[in-house]
Amino acid sequence: MKPRSSQPHLRDEGHFVEALLLFLKQLTAHARWVFAALLFLYAVSGIHTIQPQQTALVRRLGRLQTHLHGPGLLVGLPKPFDEILLFETGKDTSLSLDAWALIGTKIGDPDQPLQLSQEELARRTNSRETTGAEYPQYENMTLNPVIHGYTLTADTNVIQGRFTLRYRIEDPFLFTTAGEGIDRLLAQLSYRALSARLVARRIDASLTDDRRELGTETAKLIQDEATRLNLGVRITGLDIRELSPPAQVLAAFEEVTNARQQAKTMFENARQYDAETLAKYEGEASAIRFRAEGYATTLVEDARGEAAAFVALLENYRVNPQLVSQRLLRETLDSVMGQVSSRTLLPAQQARPAVILEPAPEFAR
Protein backbone atom coordinates (compact mmCIF):
# COMPACT_ATOMS: atom_id res chain seq x y z
CA MET A 1 0.00 0.00 0.00
CA LYS A 2 2.75 2.47 0.81
CA PRO A 3 4.67 2.13 -2.51
CA ARG A 4 1.52 2.80 -4.43
CA SER A 5 0.80 5.99 -2.46
CA SER A 6 4.35 7.41 -2.99
CA GLN A 7 4.32 7.27 -6.78
CA PRO A 8 1.91 10.21 -7.28
CA HIS A 9 3.97 12.29 -4.78
CA LEU A 10 7.24 11.70 -6.66
CA ARG A 11 5.54 12.43 -9.94
CA ASP A 12 4.34 15.82 -8.60
CA GLU A 13 7.83 16.80 -7.39
CA GLY A 14 9.31 15.90 -10.74
CA HIS A 15 6.85 18.14 -12.52
CA PHE A 16 7.77 21.03 -10.16
CA VAL A 17 11.53 20.68 -10.76
CA GLU A 18 10.96 20.37 -14.49
CA ALA A 19 8.88 23.55 -14.50
CA LEU A 20 11.53 25.43 -12.45
CA LEU A 21 14.34 24.38 -14.80
CA LEU A 22 12.29 25.41 -17.80
CA PHE A 23 11.62 28.83 -16.21
CA LEU A 24 15.31 29.39 -15.43
CA LYS A 25 16.26 28.33 -18.95
CA GLN A 26 13.95 30.94 -20.42
CA LEU A 27 15.35 33.71 -18.13
CA THR A 28 19.03 32.81 -18.40
CA ALA A 29 19.95 35.72 -20.69
CA HIS A 30 18.41 38.38 -18.41
CA ALA A 31 19.26 36.71 -15.11
CA ARG A 32 22.95 36.69 -16.03
CA TRP A 33 23.09 40.51 -16.03
CA VAL A 34 20.97 40.79 -12.92
CA PHE A 35 23.17 38.31 -11.11
CA ALA A 36 26.33 40.17 -12.22
CA ALA A 37 24.92 43.50 -10.99
CA LEU A 38 23.93 42.03 -7.64
CA LEU A 39 27.32 40.40 -7.28
CA PHE A 40 29.04 43.75 -8.01
CA LEU A 41 26.92 45.61 -5.47
CA TYR A 42 27.60 42.93 -2.90
CA ALA A 43 31.35 43.18 -3.53
CA VAL A 44 31.51 46.99 -3.22
CA SER A 45 29.48 46.89 -0.01
CA GLY A 46 32.75 46.05 1.72
CA ILE A 47 34.16 49.53 0.96
CA HIS A 48 33.72 52.00 3.81
CA THR A 49 34.70 55.65 4.40
CA ILE A 50 36.48 56.44 7.65
CA GLN A 51 35.70 60.01 8.71
CA PRO A 52 38.25 62.39 10.27
CA GLN A 53 38.79 61.83 14.01
CA GLN A 54 37.75 58.20 13.52
CA THR A 55 39.69 54.94 13.62
CA ALA A 56 38.42 51.56 12.41
CA LEU A 57 39.10 47.92 13.22
CA VAL A 58 38.05 44.94 11.10
CA ARG A 59 36.59 41.75 12.54
CA ARG A 60 37.13 39.16 9.78
CA LEU A 61 35.34 35.84 10.05
CA GLY A 62 34.77 36.54 13.73
CA ARG A 63 38.43 37.28 14.47
CA LEU A 64 39.50 40.82 15.38
CA GLN A 65 42.35 42.15 13.23
CA THR A 66 45.10 44.15 14.97
CA HIS A 67 45.68 46.63 12.14
CA LEU A 68 44.21 50.10 12.73
CA HIS A 69 42.66 51.99 9.81
CA GLY A 70 42.79 55.78 9.84
CA PRO A 71 40.63 58.33 7.96
CA GLY A 72 40.03 57.50 4.29
CA LEU A 73 38.73 54.54 2.31
CA LEU A 74 38.74 51.09 3.87
CA VAL A 75 38.49 48.28 1.32
CA GLY A 76 37.33 45.05 2.94
CA LEU A 77 35.12 42.08 2.39
CA PRO A 78 31.35 42.40 2.48
CA LYS A 79 29.25 41.10 5.30
CA PRO A 80 29.19 38.58 6.88
CA PHE A 81 32.90 38.08 6.16
CA ASP A 82 34.00 41.48 7.55
CA GLU A 83 32.52 43.63 10.31
CA ILE A 84 33.75 47.24 10.57
CA LEU A 85 34.10 48.71 14.08
CA LEU A 86 34.34 52.52 14.21
CA PHE A 87 35.83 54.46 17.15
CA GLU A 88 35.81 58.21 17.83
CA THR A 89 39.50 58.55 18.70
CA GLY A 90 39.81 62.25 17.82
CA LYS A 91 37.43 63.66 20.42
CA ASP A 92 36.42 63.10 24.01
CA THR A 93 33.54 60.90 25.07
CA SER A 94 31.47 62.17 28.00
CA LEU A 95 30.07 59.82 30.62
CA SER A 96 27.51 61.26 33.05
CA LEU A 97 27.79 60.07 36.65
CA ASP A 98 24.46 60.77 38.36
CA ALA A 99 24.21 57.90 40.84
CA TRP A 100 24.98 60.33 43.69
CA ALA A 101 22.50 62.96 42.48
CA LEU A 102 21.54 65.57 45.04
CA ILE A 103 17.92 65.96 46.14
CA GLY A 104 17.39 69.70 46.45
CA THR A 105 19.40 72.74 45.42
CA LYS A 106 23.07 72.48 44.65
CA ILE A 107 25.71 74.69 46.26
CA GLY A 108 27.42 77.04 43.83
CA ASP A 109 31.11 77.72 43.46
CA PRO A 110 32.18 79.60 46.63
CA ASP A 111 35.13 81.21 44.83
CA GLN A 112 32.86 82.85 42.24
CA PRO A 113 31.98 86.48 43.20
CA LEU A 114 28.32 87.46 43.22
CA GLN A 115 27.17 89.83 40.49
CA LEU A 116 25.73 92.40 42.87
CA SER A 117 26.00 96.16 43.21
CA GLN A 118 27.38 97.76 46.35
CA GLU A 119 23.88 98.75 47.50
CA GLU A 120 22.43 95.27 46.94
CA LEU A 121 25.40 93.66 48.67
CA ALA A 122 25.06 95.97 51.69
CA ARG A 123 21.30 95.38 51.87
CA ARG A 124 21.72 91.60 51.77
CA THR A 125 24.46 91.67 54.41
CA ASN A 126 22.44 93.88 56.77
CA SER A 127 19.37 91.70 56.28
CA ARG A 128 21.28 88.58 57.30
CA GLU A 129 22.70 90.34 60.37
CA THR A 130 19.28 91.46 61.62
CA THR A 131 16.94 88.64 60.58
CA GLY A 132 19.27 85.68 59.99
CA ALA A 133 19.28 83.30 57.06
CA GLU A 134 16.08 81.94 55.56
CA TYR A 135 16.46 78.18 55.15
CA PRO A 136 14.40 76.53 52.38
CA GLN A 137 12.37 73.40 53.03
CA TYR A 138 12.50 70.26 50.88
CA GLU A 139 10.32 67.21 50.58
CA ASN A 140 11.67 63.69 51.13
CA MET A 141 14.01 64.76 53.89
CA THR A 142 15.44 61.26 54.35
CA LEU A 143 18.01 59.31 52.34
CA ASN A 144 17.30 55.82 51.11
CA PRO A 145 20.65 53.97 50.87
CA VAL A 146 19.28 51.78 48.09
CA ILE A 147 17.98 54.62 45.91
CA HIS A 148 20.06 57.67 46.86
CA GLY A 149 23.79 57.35 46.34
CA TYR A 150 26.30 59.16 48.54
CA THR A 151 29.72 58.83 50.12
CA LEU A 152 31.42 59.92 53.34
CA THR A 153 34.10 62.51 54.07
CA ALA A 154 37.00 62.51 56.53
CA ASP A 155 34.86 64.22 59.20
CA THR A 156 32.06 61.61 58.76
CA ASN A 157 29.78 63.91 56.79
CA VAL A 158 27.58 62.68 53.96
CA ILE A 159 28.15 64.25 50.54
CA GLN A 160 26.42 63.90 47.16
CA GLY A 161 27.02 65.22 43.68
CA ARG A 162 26.89 64.89 39.91
CA PHE A 163 29.98 64.40 37.79
CA THR A 164 31.02 63.99 34.16
CA LEU A 165 33.92 61.75 33.18
CA ARG A 166 35.69 62.67 29.94
CA TYR A 167 37.82 60.05 28.23
CA ARG A 168 39.31 59.37 24.81
CA ILE A 169 39.88 56.00 23.14
CA GLU A 170 43.63 55.67 22.67
CA ASP A 171 43.91 51.99 21.70
CA PRO A 172 40.80 50.69 19.91
CA PHE A 173 42.12 47.12 19.95
CA LEU A 174 42.46 47.06 23.75
CA PHE A 175 39.16 48.91 24.10
CA THR A 176 37.38 46.22 22.07
CA THR A 177 39.08 43.22 23.65
CA ALA A 178 38.33 44.55 27.16
CA GLY A 179 34.76 43.36 26.69
CA GLU A 180 31.36 44.98 26.65
CA GLY A 181 30.14 47.43 29.26
CA ILE A 182 33.25 49.66 29.29
CA ASP A 183 31.16 52.68 30.28
CA ARG A 184 29.70 50.81 33.23
CA LEU A 185 33.17 49.72 34.31
CA LEU A 186 34.52 53.28 34.00
CA ALA A 187 31.57 54.56 36.05
CA GLN A 188 32.34 52.09 38.83
CA LEU A 189 36.02 53.05 38.76
CA SER A 190 35.00 56.72 38.94
CA TYR A 191 32.79 56.25 42.00
CA ARG A 192 35.51 54.20 43.65
CA ALA A 193 38.13 56.90 43.03
CA LEU A 194 35.75 59.66 44.17
CA SER A 195 35.05 57.80 47.39
CA ALA A 196 38.79 57.38 48.01
CA ARG A 197 39.48 61.09 47.45
CA LEU A 198 36.48 62.44 49.35
CA VAL A 199 37.03 60.23 52.39
CA ALA A 200 40.51 61.75 52.73
CA ARG A 201 39.16 65.33 52.92
CA ARG A 202 36.97 67.28 55.28
CA ILE A 203 33.67 68.37 53.78
CA ASP A 204 34.49 72.08 54.06
CA ALA A 205 37.67 71.60 52.02
CA SER A 206 35.86 69.50 49.40
CA LEU A 207 33.18 72.16 48.95
CA THR A 208 35.58 75.11 48.83
CA ASP A 209 39.36 75.15 48.49
CA ASP A 210 40.01 71.57 47.29
CA ARG A 211 37.10 71.41 44.87
CA ARG A 212 39.23 71.80 41.75
CA GLU A 213 42.03 69.56 43.00
CA LEU A 214 39.47 66.85 43.70
CA GLY A 215 38.65 66.45 40.01
CA THR A 216 42.33 66.34 39.00
CA GLU A 217 43.33 63.75 41.61
CA THR A 218 40.28 61.59 40.93
CA ALA A 219 40.97 61.57 37.19
CA LYS A 220 44.53 60.42 37.88
CA LEU A 221 43.29 57.52 40.02
CA ILE A 222 40.83 56.46 37.32
CA GLN A 223 43.60 56.61 34.72
CA ASP A 224 45.85 54.38 36.83
CA GLU A 225 43.11 51.76 37.15
CA ALA A 226 42.21 51.95 33.45
CA THR A 227 45.87 51.43 32.53
CA ARG A 228 46.16 48.49 34.90
CA LEU A 229 43.08 46.87 33.35
CA ASN A 230 44.26 47.57 29.75
CA LEU A 231 41.07 49.39 28.81
CA GLY A 232 42.78 51.37 26.04
CA VAL A 233 41.39 54.76 27.16
CA ARG A 234 42.96 58.03 28.30
CA ILE A 235 41.10 59.97 30.99
CA THR A 236 41.07 63.64 30.00
CA GLY A 237 39.23 64.99 33.03
CA LEU A 238 36.52 64.72 35.64
CA ASP A 239 34.11 67.65 35.81
CA ILE A 240 32.27 68.32 39.08
CA ARG A 241 28.82 69.49 38.03
CA GLU A 242 27.39 69.45 41.56
CA LEU A 243 28.90 68.75 44.95
CA SER A 244 26.93 69.32 48.12
CA PRO A 245 25.78 67.80 51.40
CA PRO A 246 22.28 66.27 51.51
CA ALA A 247 19.16 68.40 51.71
CA GLN A 248 18.81 67.81 55.45
CA VAL A 249 21.87 69.98 56.19
CA LEU A 250 22.07 71.84 52.91
CA ALA A 251 20.83 75.18 54.26
CA ALA A 252 23.62 75.51 56.82
CA PHE A 253 26.27 74.80 54.21
CA GLU A 254 24.61 77.22 51.81
CA GLU A 255 24.89 79.90 54.49
CA VAL A 256 28.64 79.34 54.69
CA THR A 257 28.98 79.36 50.92
CA ASN A 258 26.95 82.57 50.57
CA ALA A 259 29.10 84.23 53.22
CA ARG A 260 32.25 83.25 51.33
CA GLN A 261 30.78 84.55 48.08
CA GLN A 262 29.84 87.85 49.69
CA ALA A 263 33.31 88.15 51.20
CA LYS A 264 34.80 87.43 47.78
CA THR A 265 32.54 90.04 46.19
CA MET A 266 33.42 92.69 48.78
CA PHE A 267 37.10 91.92 48.36
CA GLU A 268 36.87 92.25 44.58
CA ASN A 269 34.94 95.53 44.86
CA ALA A 270 37.48 96.90 47.35
CA ARG A 271 40.37 95.89 45.13
CA GLN A 272 38.72 97.54 42.13
CA TYR A 273 38.10 100.75 44.11
CA ASP A 274 41.68 100.68 45.36
CA ALA A 275 43.04 100.31 41.83
CA GLU A 276 40.85 103.11 40.43
CA THR A 277 41.52 105.52 43.32
CA LEU A 278 45.23 104.80 43.44
CA ALA A 279 45.61 105.37 39.70
CA LYS A 280 43.66 108.65 39.91
CA TYR A 281 45.63 110.16 42.78
CA GLU A 282 48.94 108.86 41.51
CA GLY A 283 48.24 110.80 38.31
CA GLU A 284 47.36 113.95 40.23
CA ALA A 285 50.45 113.61 42.43
CA SER A 286 52.60 113.15 39.35
CA ALA A 287 51.15 116.29 37.76
CA ILE A 288 51.73 118.36 40.93
CA ARG A 289 55.28 117.07 41.26
CA PHE A 290 55.96 117.83 37.59
CA ARG A 291 54.67 121.41 37.94
CA ALA A 292 56.68 121.93 41.14
CA GLU A 293 59.86 120.66 39.53
CA GLY A 294 59.28 122.94 36.55
CA TYR A 295 58.65 125.95 38.79
CA ALA A 296 61.73 125.20 40.89
CA THR A 297 63.89 124.89 37.78
CA THR A 298 62.58 128.19 36.39
CA LEU A 299 63.05 129.98 39.73
CA VAL A 300 66.62 128.73 40.12
CA GLU A 301 67.53 129.69 36.57
CA ASP A 302 66.03 133.17 37.01
CA ALA A 303 67.91 133.64 40.28
CA ARG A 304 71.16 132.54 38.65
CA GLY A 305 70.59 134.95 35.79
CA GLU A 306 69.84 137.87 38.11
CA ALA A 307 72.86 137.04 40.26
CA ALA A 308 75.12 136.94 37.20
CA ALA A 309 73.72 140.28 35.98
CA PHE A 310 74.23 141.85 39.42
CA VAL A 311 77.84 140.63 39.59
CA ALA A 312 78.53 142.07 36.13
CA LEU A 313 76.89 145.37 37.10
CA LEU A 314 78.98 145.52 40.29
CA GLU A 315 82.19 145.14 38.33
CA ASN A 316 81.16 147.94 35.97
CA TYR A 317 80.21 150.13 38.94
CA ARG A 318 83.63 149.72 40.48
CA VAL A 319 85.24 150.79 37.21
CA ASN A 320 82.93 153.78 36.48
CA PRO A 321 80.44 154.55 39.28
CA GLN A 322 79.06 157.73 37.71
CA LEU A 323 78.17 156.08 34.42
CA VAL A 324 76.55 153.09 36.08
CA SER A 325 74.50 155.34 38.39
CA GLN A 326 73.18 157.36 35.46
CA ARG A 327 72.31 154.21 33.54
CA LEU A 328 70.45 152.74 36.52
CA LEU A 329 68.57 156.03 36.98
CA ARG A 330 67.61 156.12 33.31
CA GLU A 331 66.45 152.47 33.33
CA THR A 332 64.42 153.09 36.48
CA LEU A 333 62.76 156.17 34.96
CA ASP A 334 61.97 154.25 31.78
CA SER A 335 60.43 151.44 33.81
CA VAL A 336 58.38 153.80 35.96
CA MET A 337 57.27 156.04 33.12
CA GLY A 338 56.24 153.01 31.09
CA GLN A 339 53.64 152.21 33.75
CA VAL A 340 52.20 155.75 33.86
CA SER A 341 48.95 156.55 32.01
CA SER A 342 49.04 160.38 32.44
CA ARG A 343 51.53 163.01 33.54
CA THR A 344 50.92 166.49 35.02
CA LEU A 345 53.72 169.06 35.17
CA LEU A 346 53.05 172.02 37.53
CA PRO A 347 54.62 175.36 36.53
CA ALA A 348 57.35 176.71 38.75
CA GLN A 349 55.38 179.94 39.48
CA GLN A 350 52.64 178.02 41.35
CA ALA A 351 54.71 175.52 43.28
CA ARG A 352 57.99 173.87 43.49
CA PRO A 353 58.81 171.84 40.43
CA ALA A 354 56.89 168.55 40.75
CA VAL A 355 55.50 165.81 38.55
CA ILE A 356 52.21 164.06 39.37
CA LEU A 357 52.13 160.54 37.94
CA GLU A 358 48.99 158.41 37.63
CA PRO A 359 49.70 154.68 37.12
CA ALA A 360 47.98 152.63 34.45
CA PRO A 361 44.92 150.64 35.61
CA GLU A 362 46.72 147.28 35.43
CA PHE A 363 49.40 148.60 37.81
CA ALA A 364 47.01 150.42 40.17
CA ARG A 365 46.49 148.90 43.62
URGISUL-V362923 format. One record per run of one state. SS is the DSSP state (~ for helix, > for strand, _ for the rest). FROM is the first residue (numbers start at 1). LEN is the number of residues. If there is no record, write none. Layout:
# URGISUL-V362923
[[SS,FROM,LEN] [SS,FROM,LEN]]
This chain:
# URGISUL-V362923
[[_,1,1] [~,2,25] [_,27,1] [~,28,17] [_,45,2] [>,47,4] [_,51,4] [>,55,6] [_,61,2] [>,63,2] [_,65,4] [>,69,1] [_,70,2] [>,72,4] [_,76,6] [>,82,6] [_,88,5] [>,93,5] [_,98,20] [~,118,14] [_,132,19] [>,151,2] [_,153,5] [>,158,12] [_,170,2] [~,172,6] [_,178,4] [~,182,17] [_,199,4] [~,203,5] [_,208,3] [~,211,18] [_,229,4] [>,233,12] [_,245,2] [~,247,73] [_,320,1] [~,321,17] [_,338,2] [>,340,6] [_,346,9] [>,355,5] [_,360,1] [~,361,3] [_,364,2]]
